[in-house]
Amino acid sequence: MQIAHKNIILTGAASGIGKALLNQLLDFEGIKIIAVDLDVIENASDRVIPFVCDLSQQSEIDRLFKFAITQFKTIDIFIANAGFAYYEVIEKPDWQRIEKIFQVNVISPIYAFQKMKTLNIGREYFVLMTSSAMAKLAIPGYSLYGATKAALDRFEDAYRFENQDLGHLSLVYPIATKTNFFNRSTDFSGREVPVPFPASTPEEVAEAMINGILKNQTHIYPSKLFQISRFFQKLFEIIVSPYQYFYARKLRKWAKNK
């Protein structure tokens, strides 16, 4: 999908991958961006509209889309980049802690995707969600975080067999990224956590995301090393794909006769 002259919503735009992506998107002619975060975003460009929003709340996401429509009339690209992590040994029960991370990392991007699908009936659109290499390869200490990213991965994997419109749903799978992300990934006592190896820069991830949008890629891997290491896992996914196609046909038949 082309990026020039498109209307874009970018969440988690104040720092890290989101900030790098925001800066690179501004290289494209004629784009307009609503830059979303919990903090006010300062940007010199008149093509960037800052928007403060708590993405863990449905009402806030509805407010974001209502605002975007008043600004743009149409929304072409939604980049669900916002998210956070916990580093911990799973021990004491904490319903609110579990709920909060799933609200932001899973429910928010899927709900935004549903909003985009409804708003863009009959026209092309693109939704890009930031997943993680941990969706494919779990790392101890990130059980909850990995579970949220794996949930997005399974959602996309099933939805691609259901898709009947002009939209594109894509996931990006960064490895550890050299940002303040891991400084915010704390255990219950707020101690600093170890950073997984290897790591990419935010600029490398942002560049991969942009190339992925331009090429309509459904899976974006900023780290070639990680992509190569997934050879046997990817082979298994290819082997079982006929099973998924079989049930996709059954779903279409069921929906037609409903």
Phi and psi in degrees as a GROMACS rama.xvg file:
@    title "Ramachandran Plot"
@    xaxis  label "Phi"
@    yaxis  label "Psi"
@TYPE xy
-70.9866  149.726  GLN-2
-105.759  -34.4704  ILE-3
-57.4104  138.335  ALA-4
64.4617  25.8854  HIS-5
-105.731  155.803  LYS-6
-98.3366  127.125  ASN-7
-129.777  140.858  ILE-8
-111.376  128.959  ILE-9
-125.851  119.44  LEU-10
-98.2094  157.757  THR-11
64.2684  39.8082  GLY-12
-90.2123  -2.1718  ALA-13
-81.1957  -21.3638  ALA-14
-156.036  173.096  SER-15
57.7604  -136.05  GLY-16
-59.9825  -41.6237  ILE-17
-61.1849  -42.9021  GLY-18
-66.576  -42.2679  LYS-19
-62.9516  -40.3992  ALA-20
-66.8397  -41.8075  LEU-21
-57.1615  -46.124  LEU-22
-64.0794  -38.6801  ASN-23
-74.6385  -32.9914  GLN-24
-64.2549  -29.9396  LEU-25
-68.9254  -8.74778  LEU-26
-74.1649  -13.9504  ASP-27
-90.5872  138.81  PHE-28
-71.7168  137.2  GLU-29
75.0953  10.2562  GLY-30
-85.0825  155.783  ILE-31
-129.805  136.005  LYS-32
-129.092  129.603  ILE-33
-94.0186  114.046  ILE-34
-98.3459  114.71  ALA-35
-107.389  137.492  VAL-36
-166.745  169.157  ASP-37
-73.2431  -22.1462  LEU-38
-107.516  154.424  ASP-39
-66.6965  132.251  VAL-40
-100.167  125.58  ILE-41
-100.912  121.621  GLU-42
-146.345  136.984  ASN-43
-76.0978  -16.8035  ALA-44
-76.806  137.059  SER-45
-79.0702  -0.761666  ASP-46
-92.7175  -0.250028  ARG-47
-111.351  126.464  VAL-48
-111.974  108.458  ILE-49
-68.8937  145.265  PRO-50
-146.367  119.5  PHE-51
-89.3289  126.686  VAL-52
-154.818  139.079  CYS-53
-96.5784  102.514  ASP-54
-74.5763  -0.661896  LEU-55
-83.2223  -5.2897  SER-56
-115.338  130.455  GLN-57
-58.6853  -42.5951  GLN-58
-60.7981  -34.3098  SER-59
-71.6917  -37.4282  GLU-60
-68.8178  -39.2468  ILE-61
-61.3556  -40.6401  ASP-62
-64.1504  -38.9694  ARG-63
-61.1984  -47.0727  LEU-64
-67.0172  -38.3421  PHE-65
-62.3738  -41.9775  LYS-66
-64.3182  -43.4516  PHE-67
-61.7085  -39.7348  ALA-68
-65.989  -36.485  ILE-69
-68.3761  -27.9637  THR-70
-85.652  -39.4414  GLN-71
-112.7  -26.8284  PHE-72
76.2668  -44.2124  LYS-73
-130.836  151.685  THR-74
-119.212  117.847  ILE-75
-91.7998  -39.5641  ASP-76
-134.001  130.854  ILE-77
-120.469  123.089  PHE-78
-112.272  105.902  ILE-79
-89.4695  84.732  ALA-80
-101.026  -19.0613  ASN-81
-64.5559  144.944  ALA-82
173.761  165.793  GLY-83
-149.915  170.381  PHE-84
-133.389  158.108  ALA-85
-118.689  141.752  TYR-86
-114.88  119.184  TYR-87
-167.145  161.715  GLU-88
-94.9078  123.604  VAL-89
-69.0528  113.751  ILE-90
-135.892  -75.894  GLU-91
-84.4696  144.569  LYS-92
-65.5143  136.278  PRO-93
-153.512  87.112  ASP-94
-58.3789  -45.0654  TRP-95
-64.2712  -36.7035  GLN-96
-64.9848  -44.5068  ARG-97
-64.7862  -46.4194  ILE-98
-61.364  -42.9723  GLU-99
-62.3306  -45.8295  LYS-100
-69.1511  -34.7283  ILE-101
-72.4149  -33.8755  PHE-102
-60.1173  -46.9949  GLN-103
-78.8173  -45.1691  VAL-104
-83.1223  -25.1717  ASN-105
-120.783  -59.5284  VAL-106
-63.7899  -43.1626  ILE-107
-59.1793  -53.0561  SER-108
-65.9718  -36.0317  PRO-109
-68.8383  -40.9539  ILE-110
-63.682  -41.7621  TYR-111
-62.1976  -38.6753  ALA-112
-61.8471  -43.0331  PHE-113
-62.0201  -38.8166  GLN-114
-63.1482  -43.1105  LYS-115
-63.4226  -41.1983  MET-116
-61.6376  -42.2685  LYS-117
-69.9857  -37.8166  THR-118
-73.9125  -22.6376  LEU-119
-115.791  37.6031  ASN-120
-62.2558  124.087  ILE-121
84.2449  3.43767  GLY-122
-136.358  157.971  ARG-123
-75.3097  142.035  GLU-124
-151.491  166.836  TYR-125
-138.896  130.94  PHE-126
-122.281  123.502  VAL-127
-117.592  121.966  LEU-128
-108.647  137.762  MET-129
-84.6888  109.134  THR-130
-95.4602  -137.014  SER-131
-167.765  154.532  SER-132
-58.5201  -24.3078  ALA-133
-68.8573  -13.7564  MET-134
-68.7097  -25.8639  ALA-135
-102.654  -27.7746  LYS-136
-138.867  105.533  LEU-137
-71.0881  143.625  ALA-138
-122.316  125.362  ILE-139
-54.6199  139.875  PRO-140
101.411  -18.9033  GLY-141
-120.717  40.4686  TYR-142
-58.9985  -49.5779  SER-143
-68.384  -46.5901  LEU-144
-59.7809  -48.1753  TYR-145
-61.108  -36.1179  GLY-146
-64.1732  -38.9304  ALA-147
-66.6877  -40.5327  THR-148
-73.2216  -33.7432  LYS-149
-66.8996  -33.3076  ALA-150
-62.3566  -43.1228  ALA-151
-62.925  -40.6707  LEU-152
-61.2419  -45.4148  ASP-153
-68.4312  -35.6576  ARG-154
-59.986  -49.9584  PHE-155
-64.0318  -40.6024  GLU-156
-61.5136  -36.9495  ASP-157
-81.022  -41.2223  ALA-158
-62.8334  -33.0163  TYR-159
-61.2881  -22.682  ARG-160
-85.5508  -14.135  PHE-161
-97.2024  -20.8588  GLU-162
-58.719  125.949  ASN-163
-128.1  11.1267  GLN-164
-116.522  -165.252  ASP-165
-94.5543  9.11228  LEU-166
-84.3389  161.917  GLY-167
-124.353  128.575  HIS-168
-114.539  125.156  LEU-169
-133.051  147.628  SER-170
-121.984  140.683  LEU-171
-110.158  139.397  VAL-172
-119.631  76.6374  TYR-173
-70.6441  147.085  PRO-174
-79.7413  -173.871  ILE-175
-52.461  135.254  ALA-176
-118.056  138.566  THR-177
-77.1286  76.2298  LYS-178
-135.18  -174.145  THR-179
-77.1918  2.02531  ASN-180
-51.8449  -48.0111  PHE-181
-75.7853  -19.371  PHE-182
-70.0388  -27.4163  ASN-183
-89.6178  -8.43735  ARG-184
-88.6313  94.215  SER-185
-116.668  158.726  THR-186
-87.0192  -173.679  ASP-187
-61.4324  -28.0397  PHE-188
-95.2767  1.32789  SER-189
80.4228  14.1307  GLY-190
-71.5698  151.758  ARG-191
-66.1478  143.702  GLU-192
-110.551  156.162  VAL-193
-71.9602  144.787  PRO-194
-95.516  125.648  VAL-195
-61.8936  156.091  PRO-196
-114.41  142.719  PHE-197
-83.5167  -177.733  PRO-198
-137.255  150.361  ALA-199
-110.576  169.558  SER-200
-93.0083  155.999  THR-201
-58.1982  -35.7784  PRO-202
-65.3753  -37.848  GLU-203
-65.1121  -41.6979  GLU-204
-66.9728  -43.837  VAL-205
-61.034  -41.9628  ALA-206
-62.5939  -41.0646  GLU-207
-64.5883  -37.561  ALA-208
-64.7649  -43.5209  MET-209
-64.4745  -44.9037  ILE-210
-61.4895  -36.2333  ASN-211
-64.4595  -40.9709  GLY-212
-64.6096  -46.0971  ILE-213
-61.9685  -30.826  LEU-214
-100.284  5.01561  LYS-215
54.5994  40.9592  ASN-216
-76.9224  138.954  GLN-217
-87.9937  -24.4092  THR-218
-131.479  122.782  HIS-219
-117.285  122.971  ILE-220
-118.545  98.7037  TYR-221
-61.0069  -29.842  PRO-222
-98.5925  113.99  SER-223
-65.5494  -33.7251  LYS-224
-60.8  -45.1943  LEU-225
-66.2659  -39.0102  PHE-226
-62.802  -42.514  GLN-227
-66.7033  -38.1702  ILE-228
-66.5515  -17.198  SER-229
-87.5259  13.9811  ARG-230
-54.4705  -51.8694  PHE-231
-71.7968  -34.0488  PHE-232
-64.555  -42.7355  GLN-233
-65.7919  -37.5223  LYS-234
-60.7784  -42.7502  LEU-235
-62.8083  -41.1002  PHE-236
-61.2539  -37.3047  GLU-237
-68.5001  -40.5375  ILE-238
-61.8946  -39.1709  ILE-239
-88.3849  -4.38467  VAL-240
-60.7876  -33.8339  SER-241
-58.312  -33.8745  PRO-242
-61.9065  -40.8682  TYR-243
-69.3984  -40.8575  GLN-244
-61.3821  -38.2566  TYR-245
-59.7367  -47.0292  PHE-246
-75.925  -22.7033  TYR-247
-65.0026  -40.2432  ALA-248
-65.1295  -40.7234  ARG-249
-64.0074  -38.9443  LYS-250
-63.8255  -44.8557  LEU-251
-62.3929  -40.0232  ARG-252
-65.397  -42.312  LYS-253
-62.5003  -44.0691  TRP-254
-65.6818  -35.3022  ALA-255
-68.6798  -35.2977  LYS-256
-94.2296  -1.0482  ASN-257
